[in-house]
Amino acid sequence: MQSDATLAQYGWNDQFAGQFAEYAEAGLQPGRVVFEDNLGYRVITGRGELDASASGRLRYEARSREELPAVGDWVALKTRDGASRAVIHAVLPRFSRFARKVAGNRTEGQIVGANVDTVFLLSSLNQDFSVRRLERYLAMAWESGARSVIVLSKADLCANPAEKITQAEAVAAGVPVHAVSVRSGAGLDALSAYLCEGETVALLGSSGVGKSTLLNHFLGYNRQRVREVRESDDRGMHATRHRELILLPQGGLILDTPGMRELQLWEGAEGVHLTFEDIESLAADCRFSDCRHTTEPHCAVRAALEQGRLDASRFESYVKLQAELEHFRVRYNDLERRNVKRKWKQLSRMAKERSRTKREGPGQGS
């Protein structure tokens, strides 16, 4: 018998129940994807945890990888009595989604995590600390729809954590910033407040910033393999190879993801706007609405740069992310045009074939 209490631990609520009503009438049951790798999925249901795969129809009708199930998704699935496997037939609407461009040259998006309440954006307080990388993470996180929290890990390896906290706060107005150390225990109680029952927290950060170490702390044992920091450059070595949603003993869930070795914006116009609201507020005072902030007269942004009111490296980061977004926007639009053209060619061939078959009649034309 299905247990709503079990599902509630994983974030099931009245909103999802309302969205699921039509699938319940069709005899399907709800579940949440808790594990994803190249071989398939695992889902938690009211009857326990099951291996699962997407139905052929779901894969066929998906226009991109973003429409396929991802870790954190609530799905409608079907199981047979006594079977240990399930088939996913539909994905419920996501209230938040963390997307990025897939690694490599393909113009395609990938969902890293879905239905995430809070995103811990991890950056280590050692030689790998980068304000510019935090800006990129913030732009991606704002776009997801989840609440952002900056977590500066490995505070015990930093001689001046207060200075780094100030730098992070300067580029993340209104976003909480916590410096923590699992080794010393500093700052960890503040993070526990985000891990309430049914709440999902995603750990996002580049390789070796301490995501697995932080997860092991909240679990109370070493579930995830952790590698030591390399002495040559202070970088940790990545230990996680899959995406997984993990239920914590004190309540709450953590979504652990592989380190993002290749961080490229896939979507994020609104995220860039919110991350660089100070620059866009200045731009609103430029004489020309399409000002490029280069040689145009009465440019408020250039004036702020010249007067030292705007940091030059922050402006360069803004320009770089805007250019990156435009680049992918052009590539994506070109891909869409080619897909539409290919679709109409296929439909035209099918129509011609049906017309030829109708003219020749059954059994002819062979």
Helices and strands as residue ranges (DSSP letters): H 4-9, H 14-25, E 29-37, E 40-45, E 48-54, H 56-61, G 65-67, E 74-79, E 85-91, E 97-101, E 109-114, E 118-124, H 131-144, E 147-153, G 155-157, H 161-171, E 177-179, H 188-192, E 200-204, H 211-219, E 243-247, E 253-256, H 269-275, H 277-283, H 300-306, H 312-360
